[in-house]
Amino acid sequence: MLFDFRNILDCIVDYFGIFSIRLRLNKQMTQIRDARD
């Protein structure tokens, strides 16, 4: 039971990590676009 919970926690952490990285990339892309204009 505890092992399954830890597995789910790892999945959630991985998901949020990917989500935050994607948000950061989007911010960089918009900054590059603004600088180009």
Chimera marker file (.cmm) of the C-alpha trace (Angstrom):
<marker_set name="trace">
<marker id="1" x="0.000" y="0.000" z="0.000" r="1" g="1" b="0" radius="0.5"/>
<marker id="2" x="2.745" y="2.444" z="0.973" r="1" g="1" b="0" radius="0.5"/>
<marker id="3" x="4.735" y="1.522" z="-2.131" r="1" g="1" b="0" radius="0.5"/>
<marker id="4" x="1.757" y="2.272" z="-4.388" r="1" g="1" b="0" radius="0.5"/>
<marker id="5" x="1.269" y="5.632" z="-2.694" r="1" g="1" b="0" radius="0.5"/>
<marker id="6" x="4.923" y="6.508" z="-3.230" r="1" g="1" b="0" radius="0.5"/>
<marker id="7" x="4.594" y="5.496" z="-6.879" r="1" g="1" b="0" radius="0.5"/>
<marker id="8" x="1.582" y="7.781" z="-7.323" r="1" g="1" b="0" radius="0.5"/>
<marker id="9" x="3.456" y="10.603" z="-5.575" r="1" g="1" b="0" radius="0.5"/>
<marker id="10" x="6.417" y="10.184" z="-7.938" r="1" g="1" b="0" radius="0.5"/>
<marker id="11" x="4.053" y="10.319" z="-10.927" r="1" g="1" b="0" radius="0.5"/>
<marker id="12" x="2.454" y="13.518" z="-9.609" r="1" g="1" b="0" radius="0.5"/>
<marker id="13" x="5.853" y="15.120" z="-8.979" r="1" g="1" b="0" radius="0.5"/>
<marker id="14" x="7.039" y="14.143" z="-12.484" r="1" g="1" b="0" radius="0.5"/>
<marker id="15" x="3.835" y="15.560" z="-13.999" r="1" g="1" b="0" radius="0.5"/>
<marker id="16" x="4.157" y="18.895" z="-12.171" r="1" g="1" b="0" radius="0.5"/>
<marker id="17" x="7.868" y="19.043" z="-13.018" r="1" g="1" b="0" radius="0.5"/>
<marker id="18" x="7.096" y="18.624" z="-16.727" r="1" g="1" b="0" radius="0.5"/>
<marker id="19" x="4.275" y="21.165" z="-16.388" r="1" g="1" b="0" radius="0.5"/>
<marker id="20" x="6.536" y="23.794" z="-14.782" r="1" g="1" b="0" radius="0.5"/>
<marker id="21" x="9.266" y="23.180" z="-17.387" r="1" g="1" b="0" radius="0.5"/>
<marker id="22" x="6.685" y="23.652" z="-20.165" r="1" g="1" b="0" radius="0.5"/>
<marker id="23" x="5.483" y="26.891" z="-18.548" r="1" g="1" b="0" radius="0.5"/>
<marker id="24" x="9.070" y="28.146" z="-18.331" r="1" g="1" b="0" radius="0.5"/>
<marker id="25" x="9.674" y="27.277" z="-22.003" r="1" g="1" b="0" radius="0.5"/>
<marker id="26" x="6.496" y="29.114" z="-23.006" r="1" g="1" b="0" radius="0.5"/>
<marker id="27" x="7.673" y="32.203" z="-21.110" r="1" g="1" b="0" radius="0.5"/>
<marker id="28" x="11.056" y="32.090" z="-22.871" r="1" g="1" b="0" radius="0.5"/>
<marker id="29" x="9.359" y="31.685" z="-26.262" r="1" g="1" b="0" radius="0.5"/>
<marker id="30" x="7.102" y="34.713" z="-25.666" r="1" g="1" b="0" radius="0.5"/>
<marker id="31" x="10.111" y="36.776" z="-24.533" r="1" g="1" b="0" radius="0.5"/>
<marker id="32" x="12.009" y="35.814" z="-27.709" r="1" g="1" b="0" radius="0.5"/>
<marker id="33" x="8.961" y="36.722" z="-29.817" r="1" g="1" b="0" radius="0.5"/>
<marker id="34" x="8.626" y="40.106" z="-28.067" r="1" g="1" b="0" radius="0.5"/>
<marker id="35" x="12.338" y="40.820" z="-28.569" r="1" g="1" b="0" radius="0.5"/>
<marker id="36" x="12.025" y="39.966" z="-32.272" r="1" g="1" b="0" radius="0.5"/>
<marker id="37" x="9.172" y="42.459" z="-32.738" r="1" g="1" b="0" radius="0.5"/>
<link id1="1" id2="2" r="1" g="1" b="0" radius="0.2"/>
<link id1="2" id2="3" r="1" g="1" b="0" radius="0.2"/>
<link id1="3" id2="4" r="1" g="1" b="0" radius="0.2"/>
<link id1="4" id2="5" r="1" g="1" b="0" radius="0.2"/>
<link id1="5" id2="6" r="1" g="1" b="0" radius="0.2"/>
<link id1="6" id2="7" r="1" g="1" b="0" radius="0.2"/>
<link id1="7" id2="8" r="1" g="1" b="0" radius="0.2"/>
<link id1="8" id2="9" r="1" g="1" b="0" radius="0.2"/>
<link id1="9" id2="10" r="1" g="1" b="0" radius="0.2"/>
<link id1="10" id2="11" r="1" g="1" b="0" radius="0.2"/>
<link id1="11" id2="12" r="1" g="1" b="0" radius="0.2"/>
<link id1="12" id2="13" r="1" g="1" b="0" radius="0.2"/>
<link id1="13" id2="14" r="1" g="1" b="0" radius="0.2"/>
<link id1="14" id2="15" r="1" g="1" b="0" radius="0.2"/>
<link id1="15" id2="16" r="1" g="1" b="0" radius="0.2"/>
<link id1="16" id2="17" r="1" g="1" b="0" radius="0.2"/>
<link id1="17" id2="18" r="1" g="1" b="0" radius="0.2"/>
<link id1="18" id2="19" r="1" g="1" b="0" radius="0.2"/>
<link id1="19" id2="20" r="1" g="1" b="0" radius="0.2"/>
<link id1="20" id2="21" r="1" g="1" b="0" radius="0.2"/>
<link id1="21" id2="22" r="1" g="1" b="0" radius="0.2"/>
<link id1="22" id2="23" r="1" g="1" b="0" radius="0.2"/>
<link id1="23" id2="24" r="1" g="1" b="0" radius="0.2"/>
<link id1="24" id2="25" r="1" g="1" b="0" radius="0.2"/>
<link id1="25" id2="26" r="1" g="1" b="0" radius="0.2"/>
<link id1="26" id2="27" r="1" g="1" b="0" radius="0.2"/>
<link id1="27" id2="28" r="1" g="1" b="0" radius="0.2"/>
<link id1="28" id2="29" r="1" g="1" b="0" radius="0.2"/>
<link id1="29" id2="30" r="1" g="1" b="0" radius="0.2"/>
<link id1="30" id2="31" r="1" g="1" b="0" radius="0.2"/>
<link id1="31" id2="32" r="1" g="1" b="0" radius="0.2"/>
<link id1="32" id2="33" r="1" g="1" b="0" radius="0.2"/>
<link id1="33" id2="34" r="1" g="1" b="0" radius="0.2"/>
<link id1="34" id2="35" r="1" g="1" b="0" radius="0.2"/>
<link id1="35" id2="36" r="1" g="1" b="0" radius="0.2"/>
<link id1="36" id2="37" r="1" g="1" b="0" radius="0.2"/>
</marker_set>
